[in-house]
C-alpha cells in the first residue's frame, strides 16, 4: 500500500536519546537509512520520514506541523510549553531535573536558595518550581556546561539534568532537590489529517507491541497434572496458560507470559507449588 504523504517523525540527531530512538524504530520493523550525516531520511518499508534535529527544536517543529510526531524528553516538552500532545512514555532516557549545590554547602532545605543565583538551561521549569515553593531566587539562563557555573562564580547553585550523578560529582556538586522526573516521550501535533492519524495509529500499534514485549517474559515449565490448577492461578498469562501433555504420563508443560515487574516473585511461587524445568525466554513482540 502506498501513501502520498508519509508520517514525519522528528528525533534527536545526536545526544542521549538518539540511539534509543533509532533502536525503537528498528524494533518496530521500520528500516531507515543511517541519518547521522543527513537531516532527512525515508523509511524503506513504512510510510515514514525521519527528521534529525536538535532535541530543543523538536517540540516546536511538531507544534507548527513541520513534523507530525517527535521523540523527545519530557523535560524538553515541559520547558518548551508548545502545543503538542504527549502520546506515550517510551521507557528510555530516564533522568531528572534537579537542583545541585557545592559539596561543601551545609544544605538545610529549600529556603537555602532564597536570594541565591541559580544557573540553568531550564528557566521556565525552574521558575515555576521556585514560585510553587515561595522561593525568591535569581535565575541565570545559560546553555551547555551548566555544572561549571558555581566553580567560576557565575552562580551559587544549578538546576540541570541528572542521570547517574557522575558529572555533578566530578564538578564538586551534590544533588539536593528534584524538580521533575523525565523520560523519552512520543509527542504529536494535535491537528493531524485523517491520513496522517491513520499512519500514526499503525506506528502506535507497533510501539505498544514492542513495549509490552519489553515488560514481559515467556515462560515454559513442567509440572505434575495434579498441580496444574494451582500453577494456573499463578500463571494467568494473557488469558490462561497453554497446557501441553508430556510423553511421561501424569505430567504436562505449561506455557505462559509473566510481567517482568513480578517475575522473581512469580518464579518463587511456581517452584513452591511444584513447577520444574522452568525455561524463561525473552519476547520480541507481543500483539493483543
ZIJO-V953524 format. One record per pair of residues at least 12 apart in sequence whose C-alpha atoms are under 6 Angstrom apart, sorted by the first residue. I is the first residue (numbers start at 1). J is the second residue. D is the distance in Angstrom with one decimal. If there is no record, write none. Layout:
BEGIN
i->I j->J d->D
i->I j->J d->D
END
This chain:
BEGIN
i->6 j->47 d->4.6
i->6 j->48 d->4.9
i->7 j->48 d->4.8
i->7 j->196 d->5.9
i->8 j->48 d->5.9
i->8 j->49 d->4.7
i->8 j->50 d->5.9
i->8 j->67 d->5.1
i->8 j->68 d->5.1
i->9 j->50 d->5.0
i->9 j->67 d->5.7
i->9 j->68 d->6.0
i->9 j->69 d->4.8
i->9 j->70 d->5.1
i->10 j->50 d->5.8
i->10 j->51 d->4.6
i->10 j->52 d->5.9
i->10 j->70 d->4.4
i->11 j->52 d->5.3
i->11 j->70 d->5.8
i->11 j->71 d->5.2
i->12 j->52 d->5.6
i->12 j->53 d->5.2
i->12 j->54 d->5.6
i->12 j->55 d->5.3
i->13 j->52 d->4.4
i->13 j->53 d->5.0
i->17 j->93 d->5.9
i->28 j->206 d->5.4
i->31 j->43 d->5.4
i->31 j->44 d->5.6
i->39 j->51 d->5.7
i->39 j->52 d->5.0
i->62 j->189 d->5.4
i->63 j->83 d->5.5
i->63 j->84 d->5.4
i->63 j->189 d->5.4
i->68 j->188 d->5.8
i->68 j->189 d->5.5
i->69 j->187 d->5.4
i->69 j->188 d->4.1
i->70 j->186 d->5.7
i->70 j->187 d->5.2
i->71 j->185 d->5.7
i->71 j->186 d->4.7
i->72 j->184 d->5.3
i->72 j->185 d->5.6
i->73 j->183 d->5.4
i->73 j->184 d->4.3
i->73 j->185 d->5.9
i->74 j->182 d->5.2
i->74 j->183 d->5.8
i->75 j->182 d->5.7
i->79 j->124 d->5.8
i->79 j->125 d->5.9
i->84 j->188 d->5.6
i->84 j->189 d->5.2
i->85 j->187 d->5.3
i->85 j->188 d->5.1
i->85 j->190 d->5.9
i->86 j->186 d->6.0
i->86 j->187 d->4.4
i->87 j->186 d->5.4
i->87 j->187 d->5.6
i->88 j->185 d->5.6
i->88 j->186 d->5.2
i->89 j->185 d->4.3
i->90 j->184 d->5.5
i->90 j->185 d->5.3
i->92 j->183 d->5.9
i->92 j->184 d->5.8
i->93 j->183 d->4.9
i->93 j->184 d->5.3
i->94 j->182 d->5.7
i->94 j->183 d->4.2
i->95 j->162 d->5.7
i->95 j->163 d->4.6
i->95 j->182 d->5.3
i->96 j->161 d->5.5
i->96 j->162 d->5.3
i->96 j->180 d->5.7
i->96 j->181 d->4.3
i->96 j->182 d->5.5
i->97 j->160 d->5.4
i->97 j->161 d->4.4
i->97 j->179 d->5.4
i->97 j->180 d->5.3
i->98 j->159 d->5.3
i->98 j->160 d->5.6
i->98 j->177 d->5.5
i->98 j->178 d->4.3
i->98 j->179 d->5.3
i->99 j->158 d->5.7
i->99 j->159 d->4.3
i->99 j->175 d->6.0
i->99 j->176 d->5.8
i->99 j->177 d->5.1
i->100 j->157 d->5.8
i->100 j->158 d->5.4
i->100 j->174 d->5.2
i->100 j->175 d->4.3
i->100 j->176 d->5.5
i->101 j->157 d->4.7
i->101 j->173 d->5.3
i->101 j->174 d->5.6
i->102 j->172 d->5.8
i->102 j->173 d->4.3
i->103 j->172 d->5.7
i->103 j->173 d->5.0
i->103 j->174 d->5.4
i->114 j->135 d->5.5
i->114 j->136 d->5.3
i->114 j->137 d->5.4
i->115 j->136 d->5.8
i->115 j->137 d->4.6
i->116 j->137 d->5.2
i->117 j->138 d->4.7
i->117 j->139 d->5.9
i->117 j->155 d->4.8
i->117 j->156 d->5.2
i->118 j->139 d->5.0
i->118 j->140 d->5.9
i->118 j->155 d->5.4
i->118 j->156 d->6.0
i->118 j->157 d->4.8
i->118 j->158 d->5.0
i->119 j->140 d->4.6
i->119 j->141 d->5.9
i->119 j->155 d->5.8
i->119 j->158 d->4.7
i->120 j->141 d->5.2
i->120 j->142 d->5.8
i->120 j->158 d->5.7
i->120 j->159 d->5.0
i->121 j->141 d->5.6
i->121 j->142 d->5.4
i->121 j->143 d->5.3
i->209 j->285 d->5.4
i->209 j->286 d->4.9
i->209 j->287 d->5.4
i->210 j->285 d->5.2
i->212 j->286 d->6.0
i->213 j->283 d->5.2
i->213 j->284 d->5.8
i->213 j->285 d->5.0
i->213 j->286 d->5.1
i->215 j->259 d->5.9
i->215 j->260 d->5.2
i->216 j->258 d->5.5
i->216 j->259 d->4.5
i->216 j->260 d->5.0
i->217 j->257 d->5.5
i->217 j->258 d->5.2
i->217 j->281 d->6.0
i->217 j->282 d->5.2
i->217 j->283 d->6.0
i->218 j->256 d->5.9
i->218 j->257 d->4.6
i->218 j->280 d->5.8
i->218 j->281 d->5.0
i->219 j->255 d->5.7
i->219 j->256 d->5.3
i->219 j->257 d->5.8
i->219 j->279 d->5.7
i->219 j->280 d->4.7
i->220 j->254 d->5.6
i->220 j->255 d->4.6
i->220 j->278 d->5.8
i->220 j->279 d->5.0
i->221 j->253 d->5.5
i->221 j->254 d->5.4
i->221 j->276 d->6.0
i->221 j->277 d->5.5
i->221 j->278 d->4.3
i->222 j->252 d->5.8
i->222 j->253 d->4.4
i->222 j->275 d->5.9
i->222 j->276 d->5.1
i->222 j->277 d->5.8
i->223 j->251 d->5.7
i->223 j->252 d->5.7
i->223 j->275 d->4.9
i->224 j->250 d->5.9
i->224 j->251 d->4.5
i->225 j->250 d->5.4
i->225 j->251 d->5.2
i->237 j->256 d->5.0
i->237 j->257 d->4.7
i->241 j->255 d->5.5
i->241 j->256 d->4.9
i->242 j->254 d->5.5
i->242 j->255 d->4.9
END
